[in-house]
Amino acid sequence: MRGFGDLEAVIMDRVWRRGGTMTVRAVFEDLLHEREIAYTTVMSTMDNLHGKGWLSRERRGKAFVYWATLSRDEYSARLMRDALDAGGDPGAVLTHLVEQLTDQESTELGQVLRRLKRTRGTR
């Protein structure tokens, strides 16, 4: 899995922040507040994101409505999983990651690990 290109990342951010469905027109009009961009550029980028499996879509009237196939958190977790897989020694990669965590992040990681251990223990 690869990260998004620049415009793809901006569009996905809009879709995630909206938290529901968005049309190309809605994304285009939102982006016009920040940059000069063509409607067709937004449309083709959203179509590409659909083709890559990051957006789902459904025709409603004359337009498609789009929504994210993964939450921002799920996407970020996949990027971390890919980095772990590509990093060589998983133990070393995890060690370097954990060394960079703040105290709050470290506490949250411990809570998640304890919760997962309990959940997996009941299977």
MOPAC internal coordinates of N, CA, C and O (Angstrom, degrees):
PM7 1SCF
backbone

  N    0.0000 0     0.00 0     0.00 0    0    0    0
  C    1.4510 1     0.00 0     0.00 0    1    0    0
  C    1.5161 1   109.13 1     0.00 0    2    1    0
  O    1.2310 1   120.88 1   -41.68 1    3    2    1
  N    1.2862 1   115.92 1   138.32 1    3    2    1
  C    1.4599 1   121.37 1   177.20 1    5    3    2
  C    1.5168 1   108.96 1  -110.39 1    6    5    3
  O    1.2310 1   121.85 1   -21.71 1    7    6    5
  N    1.3262 1   114.07 1   158.29 1    7    6    5
  C    1.4511 1   119.32 1   173.20 1    9    7    6
  C    1.5212 1   109.55 1   -71.27 1   10    9    7
  O    1.2310 1   120.96 1    -5.68 1   11   10    9
  N    1.3000 1   115.78 1   174.32 1   11   10    9
  C    1.4583 1   120.90 1  -179.59 1   13   11   10
  C    1.5210 1   110.86 1   -81.38 1   14   13   11
  O    1.2310 1   120.96 1   -25.47 1   15   14   13
  N    1.3297 1   115.76 1   154.53 1   15   14   13
  C    1.4497 1   121.20 1   167.21 1   17   15   14
  C    1.5262 1   108.68 1   -70.13 1   18   17   15
  O    1.2310 1   120.20 1    -7.37 1   19   18   17
  N    1.3262 1   117.23 1   172.63 1   19   18   17
  C    1.4676 1   121.02 1  -175.31 1   21   19   18
  C    1.5241 1   112.56 1   -57.31 1   22   21   19
  O    1.2310 1   119.85 1   126.05 1   23   22   21
  N    1.3263 1   117.89 1   -53.95 1   23   22   21
  C    1.4620 1   120.20 1  -178.31 1   25   23   22
  C    1.5246 1   111.36 1   -68.50 1   26   25   23
  O    1.2310 1   120.32 1   143.23 1   27   26   25
  N    1.3141 1   116.99 1   -36.77 1   27   26   25
  C    1.4663 1   120.01 1   176.21 1   29   27   26
  C    1.5193 1   110.55 1   -58.73 1   30   29   27
  O    1.2310 1   120.30 1   136.70 1   31   30   29
  N    1.3335 1   117.04 1   -43.30 1   31   30   29
  C    1.4667 1   120.98 1  -179.97 1   33   31   30
  C    1.5216 1   111.20 1   -63.60 1   34   33   31
  O    1.2310 1   120.21 1   139.48 1   35   34   33
  N    1.3205 1   117.20 1   -40.52 1   35   34   33
  C    1.4667 1   121.10 1   179.32 1   37   35   34
  C    1.5281 1   110.01 1   -64.66 1   38   37   35
  O    1.2310 1   120.49 1   135.93 1   39   38   37
  N    1.3157 1   116.66 1   -44.07 1   39   38   37
  C    1.4623 1   120.39 1  -179.91 1   41   39   38
  C    1.5244 1   110.91 1   -66.10 1   42   41   39
  O    1.2310 1   120.21 1   135.28 1   43   42   41
  N    1.3288 1   117.19 1   -44.72 1   43   42   41
  C    1.4653 1   119.28 1   178.54 1   45   43   42
  C    1.5252 1   110.94 1   -61.72 1   46   45   43
  O    1.2310 1   120.14 1   142.40 1   47   46   45
  N    1.3304 1   117.33 1   -37.60 1   47   46   45
  C    1.4556 1   120.37 1   176.71 1   49   47   46
  C    1.5202 1   110.70 1   -59.40 1   50   49   47
  O    1.2310 1   120.16 1   137.07 1   51   50   49
  N    1.3265 1   117.30 1   -42.93 1   51   50   49
  C    1.4706 1   121.00 1   178.77 1   53   51   50
  C    1.5314 1   110.88 1   -62.82 1   54   53   51
  O    1.2310 1   120.86 1   135.23 1   55   54   53
  N    1.3171 1   115.97 1   -44.77 1   55   54   53
  C    1.4710 1   120.46 1  -179.01 1   57   55   54
  C    1.5271 1   109.95 1   -64.31 1   58   57   55
  O    1.2310 1   120.11 1   135.02 1   59   58   57
  N    1.3271 1   117.40 1   -44.98 1   59   58   57
  C    1.4691 1   120.26 1   179.65 1   61   59   58
  C    1.5185 1   111.28 1   -64.53 1   62   61   59
  O    1.2310 1   120.18 1   138.20 1   63   62   61
  N    1.3240 1   117.27 1   -41.80 1   63   62   61
  C    1.4664 1   119.34 1  -179.49 1   65   63   62
  C    1.5277 1   111.36 1   -65.59 1   66   65   63
  O    1.2310 1   120.33 1   144.46 1   67   66   65
  N    1.3100 1   116.97 1   -35.54 1   67   66   65
  C    1.4647 1   120.84 1   179.04 1   69   67   66
  C    1.5203 1   109.82 1   -69.92 1   70   69   67
  O    1.2310 1   120.68 1   143.43 1   71   70   69
  N    1.3328 1   116.31 1   -36.57 1   71   70   69
  C    1.4585 1   120.84 1   174.99 1   73   71   70
  C    1.5091 1   115.39 1    74.17 1   74   73   71
  O    1.2310 1   119.81 1  -168.46 1   75   74   73
  N    1.2906 1   117.97 1    11.54 1   75   74   73
  C    1.4593 1   120.29 1   178.66 1   77   75   74
  C    1.5138 1   108.86 1  -147.28 1   78   77   75
  O    1.2310 1   121.15 1    42.23 1   79   78   77
  N    1.3106 1   115.40 1  -137.77 1   79   78   77
  C    1.4555 1   119.69 1  -179.94 1   81   79   78
  C    1.5296 1   110.33 1   -97.11 1   82   81   79
  O    1.2310 1   121.64 1   -28.84 1   83   82   81
  N    1.3180 1   114.47 1   151.16 1   83   82   81
  C    1.4641 1   121.12 1   177.50 1   85   83   82
  C    1.5176 1   109.32 1  -142.01 1   86   85   83
  O    1.2310 1   121.33 1   -36.79 1   87   86   85
  N    1.3096 1   115.06 1   143.21 1   87   86   85
  C    1.4553 1   120.13 1   172.83 1   89   87   86
  C    1.5265 1   108.96 1   -90.39 1   90   89   87
  O    1.2310 1   121.18 1   -15.69 1   91   90   89
  N    1.3206 1   115.35 1   164.31 1   91   90   89
  C    1.4601 1   120.09 1   174.20 1   93   91   90
  C    1.5256 1   109.16 1   -58.69 1   94   93   91
  O    1.2310 1   120.44 1   137.87 1   95   94   93
  N    1.3309 1   116.77 1   -42.13 1   95   94   93
  C    1.4640 1   121.27 1  -179.18 1   97   95   94
  C    1.5281 1   111.03 1   -58.38 1   98   97   95
  O    1.2310 1   119.99 1   136.70 1   99   98   97
  N    1.3315 1   117.63 1   -43.30 1   99   98   97
  C    1.4747 1   120.98 1  -179.35 1  101   99   98
  C    1.5262 1   110.82 1   -64.37 1  102  101   99
  O    1.2310 1   120.19 1   137.17 1  103  102  101
  N    1.3278 1   117.24 1   -42.83 1  103  102  101
  C    1.4614 1   120.69 1   179.30 1  105  103  102
  C    1.5267 1   109.31 1   -66.21 1  106  105  103
  O    1.2310 1   120.41 1   134.81 1  107  106  105
  N    1.3182 1   116.82 1   -45.19 1  107  106  105
  C    1.4677 1   122.11 1   179.54 1  109  107  106
  C    1.5286 1   110.65 1   -57.00 1  110  109  107
  O    1.2310 1   120.16 1   130.00 1  111  110  109
  N    1.3254 1   117.29 1   -50.00 1  111  110  109
  C    1.4655 1   120.33 1  -178.60 1  113  111  110
  C    1.5227 1   111.74 1   -64.38 1  114  113  111
  O    1.2310 1   120.37 1   144.80 1  115  114  113
  N    1.3242 1   116.90 1   -35.20 1  115  114  113
  C    1.4634 1   120.38 1   177.06 1  117  115  114
  C    1.5304 1   110.80 1   -65.96 1  118  117  115
  O    1.2310 1   120.55 1   138.00 1  119  118  117
  N    1.3203 1   116.56 1   -42.00 1  119  118  117
  C    1.4629 1   121.04 1  -178.69 1  121  119  118
  C    1.5253 1   112.42 1   -69.38 1  122  121  119
  O    1.2310 1   120.12 1   151.73 1  123  122  121
  N    1.3333 1   117.39 1   -28.27 1  123  122  121
  C    1.4658 1   120.83 1  -179.33 1  125  123  122
  C    1.5269 1   112.38 1   -61.50 1  126  125  123
  O    1.2310 1   120.17 1   157.64 1  127  126  125
  N    1.3241 1   117.29 1   -22.36 1  127  126  125
  C    1.4659 1   120.66 1   177.70 1  129  127  126
  C    1.5266 1   111.63 1   -68.84 1  130  129  127
  O    1.2310 1   120.46 1   158.84 1  131  130  129
  N    1.3269 1   116.72 1   -21.16 1  131  130  129
  C    1.4634 1   121.13 1  -174.44 1  133  131  130
  C    1.5168 1   114.58 1  -115.07 1  134  133  131
  O    1.2310 1   119.90 1   155.33 1  135  134  133
  N    1.3264 1   117.80 1   -24.67 1  135  134  133
  C    1.4617 1   119.86 1  -173.73 1  137  135  134
  C    1.5187 1   110.53 1  -155.16 1  138  137  135
  O    1.2310 1   121.82 1   -21.56 1  139  138  137
  N    1.3111 1   114.13 1   158.44 1  139  138  137
  C    1.4502 1   120.27 1   173.05 1  141  139  138
  C    1.5238 1   106.96 1   -85.59 1  142  141  139
  O    1.2310 1   120.74 1   -57.36 1  143  142  141
  N    1.3178 1   116.19 1   122.64 1  143  142  141
  C    1.4605 1   120.09 1  -175.40 1  145  143  142
  C    1.5241 1   108.68 1  -151.68 1  146  145  143
  O    1.2310 1   120.72 1   -31.08 1  147  146  145
  N    1.2992 1   116.23 1   148.92 1  147  146  145
  C    1.4600 1   121.43 1   179.61 1  149  147  146
  C    1.5303 1   109.98 1   -87.85 1  150  149  147
  O    1.2310 1   121.51 1   -35.94 1  151  150  149
  N    1.3185 1   114.72 1   144.06 1  151  150  149
  C    1.4694 1   120.71 1   176.58 1  153  151  150
  C    1.5215 1   109.83 1   -55.81 1  154  153  151
  O    1.2310 1   120.27 1   137.10 1  155  154  153
  N    1.3361 1   117.08 1   -42.90 1  155  154  153
  C    1.4677 1   120.20 1  -177.21 1  157  155  154
  C    1.5234 1   112.14 1   -65.41 1  158  157  155
  O    1.2310 1   120.12 1   151.29 1  159  158  157
  N    1.3331 1   117.38 1   -28.71 1  159  158  157
  C    1.4666 1   120.61 1   176.70 1  161  159  158
  C    1.5235 1   110.01 1   -67.02 1  162  161  159
  O    1.2310 1   120.63 1   135.88 1  163  162  161
  N    1.3298 1   116.40 1   -44.12 1  163  162  161
  C    1.4635 1   120.78 1   177.89 1  165  163  162
  C    1.5283 1   109.52 1   -63.92 1  166  165  163
  O    1.2310 1   120.87 1   135.75 1  167  166  165
  N    1.3390 1   115.95 1   -44.25 1  167  166  165
  C    1.4602 1   120.58 1  -178.71 1  169  167  166
  C    1.5288 1   111.01 1   -61.55 1  170  169  167
  O    1.2310 1   120.10 1   133.83 1  171  170  169
  N    1.3302 1   117.42 1   -46.17 1  171  170  169
  C    1.4691 1   118.62 1  -178.00 1  173  171  170
  C    1.5295 1   111.18 1   -69.85 1  174  173  171
  O    1.2310 1   119.96 1   146.25 1  175  174  173
  N    1.3281 1   117.68 1   -33.75 1  175  174  173
  C    1.4697 1   119.94 1   178.00 1  177  175  174
  C    1.5228 1   110.50 1   -67.42 1  178  177  175
  O    1.2310 1   120.26 1   138.20 1  179  178  177
  N    1.3248 1   117.11 1   -41.80 1  179  178  177
  C    1.4700 1   119.45 1   177.84 1  181  179  178
  C    1.5279 1   110.52 1   -67.05 1  182  181  179
  O    1.2310 1   120.08 1   143.96 1  183  182  181
  N    1.3165 1   117.45 1   -36.04 1  183  182  181
  C    1.4631 1   120.60 1   175.76 1  185  183  182
  C    1.5235 1   110.15 1   -64.25 1  186  185  183
  O    1.2310 1   120.27 1   138.82 1  187  186  185
  N    1.3366 1   117.09 1   -41.18 1  187  186  185
  C    1.4676 1   120.40 1   176.66 1  189  187  186
  C    1.5244 1   111.48 1   -62.62 1  190  189  187
  O    1.2310 1   120.33 1   137.33 1  191  190  189
  N    1.3432 1   116.98 1   -42.67 1  191  190  189
  C    1.4700 1   120.39 1   177.75 1  193  191  190
  C    1.5242 1   110.65 1   -62.69 1  194  193  191
  O    1.2310 1   120.52 1   144.58 1  195  194  193
  N    1.3103 1   116.62 1   -35.42 1  195  194  193
  C    1.4679 1   120.33 1   175.14 1  197  195  194
  C    1.5285 1   109.95 1   -65.61 1  198  197  195
  O    1.2310 1   120.52 1   134.60 1  199  198  197
  N    1.3168 1   116.61 1   -45.40 1  199  198  197
  C    1.4644 1   120.96 1   179.55 1  201  199  198
  C    1.5169 1   113.14 1   -62.01 1  202  201  199
  O    1.2310 1   120.59 1   148.14 1  203  202  201
  N    1.3272 1   116.48 1   -31.86 1  203  202  201
  C    1.4635 1   121.53 1   178.46 1  205  203  202
  C    1.5272 1   112.29 1   -83.14 1  206  205  203
  O    1.2310 1   120.33 1   174.62 1  207  206  205
  N    1.3223 1   116.97 1    -5.38 1  207  206  205
  C    1.4604 1   120.59 1   177.71 1  209  207  206
  C    1.5201 1   115.15 1    89.55 1  210  209  207
  O    1.2310 1   119.35 1  -172.88 1  211  210  209
  N    1.3286 1   118.84 1     7.12 1  211  210  209
  C    1.4650 1   121.22 1  -179.35 1  213  211  210
  C    1.5201 1   112.64 1   -85.49 1  214  213  211
  O    1.2310 1   120.61 1   153.77 1  215  214  213
  N    1.3266 1   116.45 1   -26.23 1  215  214  213
  C    1.4607 1   121.22 1   176.21 1  217  215  214
  C    1.5216 1   109.08 1  -122.96 1  218  217  215
  O    1.2310 1   120.96 1   -37.83 1  219  218  217
  N    1.3233 1   115.76 1   142.17 1  219  218  217
  C    1.4557 1   121.51 1   168.30 1  221  219  218
  C    1.5140 1   106.70 1  -102.90 1  222  221  219
  O    1.2310 1   120.53 1   -18.32 1  223  222  221
  N    1.3249 1   116.59 1   161.68 1  223  222  221
  C    1.4605 1   118.71 1   179.62 1  225  223  222
  C    1.5167 1   110.96 1  -150.02 1  226  225  223
  O    1.2310 1   122.53 1   -20.26 1  227  226  225
  N    1.3019 1   112.76 1   159.74 1  227  226  225
  C    1.4584 1   121.20 1   179.34 1  229  227  226
  C    1.5216 1   107.34 1  -146.95 1  230  229  227
  O    1.2310 1   120.94 1   -43.25 1  231  230  229
  N    1.3181 1   115.81 1   136.75 1  231  230  229
  C    1.4608 1   118.99 1   178.60 1  233  231  230
  C    1.5308 1   109.26 1   -77.00 1  234  233  231
  O    1.2310 1   121.80 1   -49.66 1  235  234  233
  N    1.3244 1   114.15 1   130.34 1  235  234  233
  C    1.4631 1   121.48 1   174.02 1  237  235  234
  C    1.5145 1   107.17 1  -130.37 1  238  237  235
  O    1.2310 1   121.28 1   -74.78 1  239  238  237
  N    1.3111 1   115.16 1   105.22 1  239  238  237
  C    1.4548 1   119.33 1  -174.83 1  241  239  238
  C    1.5147 1   109.47 1    69.32 1  242  241  239
  O    1.2310 1   120.88 1    52.56 1  243  242  241
  N    1.3246 1   115.93 1  -127.44 1  243  242  241
  C    1.4623 1   120.75 1  -178.41 1  245  243  242
  C    1.5289 1   112.93 1   -89.97 1  246  245  243
  O    1.2310 1   120.32 1   170.39 1  247  246  245
  N    1.3192 1   116.99 1    -9.61 1  247  246  245
  C    1.4618 1   120.46 1  -174.13 1  249  247  246
  C    1.5248 1   110.84 1  -117.97 1  250  249  247
  O    1.2310 1   121.53 1   -19.37 1  251  250  249
  N    1.3171 1   114.67 1   160.63 1  251  250  249
  C    1.4553 1   121.27 1   170.16 1  253  251  250
  C    1.5225 1   108.34 1   -93.34 1  254  253  251
  O    1.2310 1   120.82 1   -34.26 1  255  254  253
  N    1.3198 1   116.05 1   145.74 1  255  254  253
  C    1.4582 1   120.90 1   166.50 1  257  255  254
  C    1.5245 1   105.89 1  -109.07 1  258  257  255
  O    1.2310 1   121.44 1   -39.08 1  259  258  257
  N    1.3134 1   114.86 1   140.92 1  259  258  257
  C    1.4599 1   122.34 1  -175.76 1  261  259  258
  C    1.5175 1   109.96 1  -118.15 1  262  261  259
  O    1.2310 1   120.66 1   -28.29 1  263  262  261
  N    1.3277 1   116.34 1   151.71 1  263  262  261
  C    1.4569 1   122.16 1   172.50 1  265  263  262
  C    1.5264 1   108.26 1  -149.34 1  266  265  263
  O    1.2310 1   121.09 1   -25.13 1  267  266  265
  N    1.3182 1   115.53 1   154.87 1  267  266  265
  C    1.4661 1   121.57 1  -177.77 1  269  267  266
  C    1.5230 1   110.08 1   -71.42 1  270  269  267
  O    1.2310 1   120.87 1   -39.24 1  271  270  269
  N    1.3230 1   115.94 1   140.76 1  271  270  269
  C    1.4648 1   120.27 1   177.44 1  273  271  270
  C    1.5249 1   111.31 1   -83.58 1  274  273  271
  O    1.2310 1   120.22 1   158.79 1  275  274  273
  N    1.3280 1   117.18 1   -21.21 1  275  274  273
  C    1.4618 1   122.80 1   176.33 1  277  275  274
  C    1.5203 1   108.80 1  -130.58 1  278  277  275
  O    1.2310 1   120.46 1   -29.41 1  279  278  277
  N    1.3140 1   116.72 1   150.59 1  279  278  277
  C    1.4590 1   120.05 1   172.80 1  281  279  278
  C    1.5336 1   108.53 1   -72.13 1  282  281  279
  O    1.2310 1   121.04 1   -14.83 1  283  282  281
  N    1.3079 1   115.62 1   165.17 1  283  282  281
  C    1.4705 1   120.11 1   176.41 1  285  283  282
  C    1.5311 1   109.98 1   -58.29 1  286  285  283
  O    1.2310 1   120.32 1   139.57 1  287  286  285
  N    1.3405 1   116.99 1   -40.43 1  287  286  285
  C    1.4691 1   121.23 1   179.84 1  289  287  286
  C    1.5276 1   111.22 1   -63.95 1  290  289  287
  O    1.2310 1   120.48 1   137.17 1  291  290  289
  N    1.3316 1   116.69 1   -42.83 1  291  290  289
  C    1.4640 1   119.73 1   179.24 1  293  291  290
  C    1.5331 1   111.16 1   -65.24 1  294  293  291
  O    1.2310 1   120.47 1   140.25 1  295  294  293
  N    1.3187 1   116.70 1   -39.75 1  295  294  293
  C    1.4581 1   121.09 1   177.49 1  297  295  294
  C    1.5358 1   110.19 1   -61.95 1  298  297  295
  O    1.2310 1   120.82 1   133.09 1  299  298  297
  N    1.3311 1   116.04 1   -46.91 1  299  298  297
  C    1.4698 1   120.17 1   180.00 1  301  299  298
  C    1.5254 1   111.01 1   -61.29 1  302  301  299
  O    1.2310 1   120.50 1   140.07 1  303  302  301
  N    1.3297 1   116.65 1   -39.93 1  303  302  301
  C    1.4644 1   120.48 1   178.79 1  305  303  302
  C    1.5350 1   110.60 1   -63.39 1  306  305  303
  O    1.2310 1   120.46 1   141.59 1  307  306  305
  N    1.3217 1   116.72 1   -38.41 1  307  306  305
  C    1.4727 1   119.18 1   177.72 1  309  307  306
  C    1.5250 1   111.39 1   -65.08 1  310  309  307
  O    1.2310 1   120.78 1   140.41 1  311  310  309
  N    1.3390 1   116.12 1   -39.59 1  311  310  309
  C    1.4673 1   118.75 1   177.03 1  313  311  310
  C    1.5234 1   110.66 1   -61.94 1  314  313  311
  O    1.2310 1   120.47 1   138.13 1  315  314  313
  N    1.3355 1   116.71 1   -41.87 1  315  314  313
  C    1.4655 1   120.02 1   178.72 1  317  315  314
  C    1.5236 1   110.94 1   -65.72 1  318  317  315
  O    1.2310 1   120.23 1   140.58 1  319  318  317
  N    1.3125 1   117.16 1   -39.42 1  319  318  317
  C    1.4713 1   121.09 1   178.03 1  321  319  318
  C    1.5243 1   109.87 1   -61.69 1  322  321  319
  O    1.2310 1   120.57 1   135.75 1  323  322  321
  N    1.3349 1   116.52 1   -44.25 1  323  322  321
  C    1.4630 1   120.67 1   179.23 1  325  323  322
  C    1.5271 1   111.14 1   -63.84 1  326  325  323
  O    1.2310 1   120.56 1   140.20 1  327  326  325
  N    1.3332 1   116.53 1   -39.80 1  327  326  325
  C    1.4623 1   120.03 1   178.03 1  329  327  326
  C    1.5244 1   110.35 1   -64.33 1  330  329  327
  O    1.2310 1   120.30 1   139.62 1  331  330  329
  N    1.3105 1   117.03 1   -40.38 1  331  330  329
  C    1.4644 1   121.10 1   178.31 1  333  331  330
  C    1.5293 1   110.22 1   -63.57 1  334  333  331
  O    1.2310 1   120.76 1   136.42 1  335  334  333
  N    1.3285 1   116.15 1   -43.58 1  335  334  333
  C    1.4680 1   120.33 1   179.90 1  337  335  334
  C    1.5274 1   112.38 1   -65.67 1  338  337  335
  O    1.2310 1   120.48 1   146.36 1  339  338  337
  N    1.3210 1   116.68 1   -33.64 1  339  338  337
  C    1.4660 1   121.06 1  -175.75 1  341  339  338
  C    1.5258 1   112.74 1   -88.33 1  342  341  339
  O    1.2310 1   120.02 1   170.98 1  343  342  341
  N    1.3253 1   117.57 1    -9.02 1  343  342  341
  C    1.4505 1   120.72 1  -170.52 1  345  343  342
  C    1.5107 1   117.11 1   -84.69 1  346  345  343
  O    1.2310 1   119.46 1  -178.70 1  347  346  345
  N    1.3007 1   118.63 1     1.30 1  347  346  345
  C    1.4695 1   119.19 1  -178.52 1  349  347  346
  C    1.5204 1   110.66 1    92.28 1  350  349  347
  O    1.2310 1   120.41 1    69.64 1  351  350  349
  N    1.3139 1   116.82 1  -110.36 1  351  350  349
  C    1.4620 1   122.72 1  -178.06 1  353  351  350
  C    1.5289 1   109.81 1   -80.90 1  354  353  351
  O    1.2310 1   119.86 1   -71.43 1  355  354  353
  N    1.3466 1   117.88 1   108.57 1  355  354  353
  C    1.4650 1   120.01 1  -177.82 1  357  355  354
  C    1.5257 1   113.08 1   -57.29 1  358  357  355
  O    1.2310 1   120.02 1   142.31 1  359  358  357
  N    1.3323 1   117.57 1   -37.69 1  359  358  357
  C    1.4598 1   120.30 1   178.82 1  361  359  358
  C    1.5160 1   112.15 1   -62.00 1  362  361  359
  O    1.2310 1   120.61 1   138.29 1  363  362  361
  N    1.3226 1   116.44 1   -41.71 1  363  362  361
  C    1.4712 1   120.50 1   179.21 1  365  363  362
  C    1.5208 1   110.83 1   -68.04 1  366  365  363
  O    1.2310 1   120.53 1   138.46 1  367  366  365
  N    1.3281 1   116.59 1   -41.54 1  367  366  365
  C    1.4728 1   119.96 1   179.19 1  369  367  366
  C    1.5242 1   109.86 1   -62.62 1  370  369  367
  O    1.2310 1   120.38 1   134.18 1  371  370  369
  N    1.3295 1   116.88 1   -45.82 1  371  370  369
  C    1.4675 1   120.13 1   179.27 1  373  371  370
  C    1.5292 1   111.28 1   -63.01 1  374  373  371
  O    1.2310 1   120.47 1   140.48 1  375  374  373
  N    1.3136 1   116.71 1   -39.52 1  375  374  373
  C    1.4636 1   120.26 1   178.28 1  377  375  374
  C    1.5213 1   110.71 1   -59.91 1  378  377  375
  O    1.2310 1   120.42 1   133.08 1  379  378  377
  N    1.3238 1   116.80 1   -46.92 1  379  378  377
  C    1.4656 1   120.46 1   179.81 1  381  379  378
  C    1.5277 1   111.25 1   -64.47 1  382  381  379
  O    1.2310 1   120.51 1   142.67 1  383  382  381
  N    1.3214 1   116.64 1   -37.33 1  383  382  381
  C    1.4691 1   119.53 1   177.81 1  385  383  382
  C    1.5214 1   110.72 1   -64.80 1  386  385  383
  O    1.2310 1   120.61 1   130.54 1  387  386  385
  N    1.3207 1   116.44 1   -49.46 1  387  386  385
  C    1.4682 1   120.80 1  -177.06 1  389  387  386
  C    1.5249 1   111.05 1   -63.03 1  390  389  387
  O    1.2310 1   120.09 1   145.22 1  391  390  389
  N    1.3159 1   117.43 1   -34.78 1  391  390  389
  C    1.4697 1   120.75 1   177.62 1  393  391  390
  C    1.5309 1   111.97 1   -62.43 1  394  393  391
  O    1.2310 1   120.24 1   155.80 1  395  394  393
  N    1.3235 1   117.15 1   -24.20 1  395  394  393
  C    1.4627 1   121.66 1  -177.88 1  397  395  394
  C    1.5307 1   113.18 1   -91.89 1  398  397  395
  O    1.2310 1   120.00 1   172.51 1  399  398  397
  N    1.3323 1   117.60 1    -7.49 1  399  398  397
  C    1.4552 1   120.88 1  -177.71 1  401  399  398
  C    1.5264 1   111.31 1   -71.23 1  402  401  399
  O    1.2310 1   121.32 1   -34.35 1  403  402  401
  N    1.3317 1   115.08 1   145.65 1  403  402  401
  C    1.4570 1   119.82 1   172.39 1  405  403  402
  C    1.5301 1   108.03 1   -75.32 1  406  405  403
  O    1.2310 1   120.37 1   -10.89 1  407  406  405
  N    1.3237 1   116.90 1   169.11 1  407  406  405
  C    1.4701 1   119.91 1   177.48 1  409  407  406
  C    1.5252 1   110.44 1   -59.43 1  410  409  407
  O    1.2310 1   120.11 1   139.17 1  411  410  409
  N    1.3306 1   117.40 1   -40.83 1  411  410  409
  C    1.4656 1   121.36 1   179.95 1  413  411  410
  C    1.5253 1   110.43 1   -64.13 1  414  413  411
  O    1.2310 1   120.04 1   134.99 1  415  414  413
  N    1.3259 1   117.53 1   -45.01 1  415  414  413
  C    1.4627 1   121.10 1   178.98 1  417  415  414
  C    1.5181 1   111.11 1   -64.30 1  418  417  415
  O    1.2310 1   120.37 1   142.43 1  419  418  417
  N    1.3146 1   116.89 1   -37.57 1  419  418  417
  C    1.4513 1   121.31 1   178.06 1  421  419  418
  C    1.5293 1   110.86 1   -64.14 1  422  421  419
  O    1.2310 1   120.65 1   137.71 1  423  422  421
  N    1.3287 1   116.35 1   -42.29 1  423  422  421
  C    1.4666 1   121.01 1   176.93 1  425  423  422
  C    1.5206 1   110.50 1   -61.94 1  426  425  423
  O    1.2310 1   120.56 1   135.39 1  427  426  425
  N    1.3389 1   116.53 1   -44.61 1  427  426  425
  C    1.4724 1   120.69 1   179.49 1  429  427  426
  C    1.5237 1   110.96 1   -63.54 1  430  429  427
  O    1.2310 1   120.25 1   140.04 1  431  430  429
  N    1.3222 1   117.13 1   -39.96 1  431  430  429
  C    1.4608 1   120.70 1   177.91 1  433  431  430
  C    1.5242 1   110.57 1   -61.31 1  434  433  431
  O    1.2310 1   120.25 1   135.48 1  435  434  433
  N    1.3229 1   117.12 1   -44.52 1  435  434  433
  C    1.4612 1   120.66 1   177.87 1  437  435  434
  C    1.5165 1   112.06 1   -60.13 1  438  437  435
  O    1.2310 1   120.30 1   138.31 1  439  438  437
  N    1.3308 1   117.04 1   -41.69 1  439  438  437
  C    1.4630 1   121.01 1   178.92 1  441  439  438
  C    1.5280 1   111.25 1   -64.18 1  442  441  439
  O    1.2310 1   120.49 1   137.51 1  443  442  441
  N    1.3189 1   116.67 1   -42.49 1  443  442  441
  C    1.4676 1   120.77 1   179.11 1  445  443  442
  C    1.5222 1   110.36 1   -63.68 1  446  445  443
  O    1.2310 1   120.49 1   135.10 1  447  446  445
  N    1.3226 1   116.68 1   -44.90 1  447  446  445
  C    1.4660 1   119.99 1  -179.46 1  449  447  446
  C    1.5300 1   111.90 1   -62.69 1  450  449  447
  O    1.2310 1   120.39 1   138.99 1  451  450  449
  N    1.3384 1   116.87 1   -41.01 1  451  450  449
  C    1.4726 1   119.92 1   177.52 1  453  451  450
  C    1.5289 1   111.09 1   -64.48 1  454  453  451
  O    1.2310 1   120.59 1   137.95 1  455  454  453
  N    1.3288 1   116.49 1   -42.05 1  455  454  453
  C    1.4718 1   120.61 1   179.59 1  457  455  454
  C    1.5278 1   110.44 1   -64.07 1  458  457  455
  O    1.2310 1   120.26 1   135.77 1  459  458  457
  N    1.3296 1   117.10 1   -44.23 1  459  458  457
  C    1.4629 1   120.46 1   179.58 1  461  459  458
  C    1.5220 1   111.62 1   -65.19 1  462  461  459
  O    1.2310 1   120.33 1   142.70 1  463  462  461
  N    1.3236 1   116.98 1   -37.30 1  463  462  461
  C    1.4581 1   120.51 1   178.82 1  465  463  462
  C    1.5284 1   109.99 1   -62.98 1  466  465  463
  O    1.2310 1   120.62 1   137.25 1  467  466  465
  N    1.3387 1   116.42 1   -42.75 1  467  466  465
  C    1.4764 1   119.29 1   177.63 1  469  467  466
  C    1.5239 1   111.20 1   -64.43 1  470  469  467
  O    1.2310 1   120.57 1   136.90 1  471  470  469
  N    1.3251 1   116.51 1   -43.10 1  471  470  469
  C    1.4649 1   121.42 1  -178.82 1  473  471  470
  C    1.5358 1   110.83 1   -64.22 1  474  473  471
  O    1.2310 1   120.50 1   134.71 1  475  474  473
  N    1.3184 1   116.64 1   -45.29 1  475  474  473
  C    1.4617 1   120.47 1  -179.51 1  477  475  474
  C    1.5112 1   111.66 1   -69.64 1  478  477  475
  O    1.2310 1   120.50 1   152.85 1  479  478  477
  N    1.3185 1   116.65 1   -27.15 1  479  478  477
  C    1.4663 1   120.65 1   179.73 1  481  479  478
  C    1.5066 1   112.94 1   -72.67 1  482  481  479
  O    1.2310 1   120.35 1   161.67 1  483  482  481
  N    1.3494 1   116.94 1   -18.33 1  483  482  481
  C    1.4709 1   120.12 1  -179.28 1  485  483  482
  C    1.5081 1   112.00 1   -90.99 1  486  485  483
  O    1.2310 1   119.55 1   177.23 1  487  486  485
  N    1.3171 1   118.47 1    -2.77 1  487  486  485
  C    1.4764 1   120.73 1  -178.61 1  489  487  486
  C    1.4940 1   111.91 1   -83.48 1  490  489  487
  O    1.2310 1   120.10 1   180.00 1  491  490  489

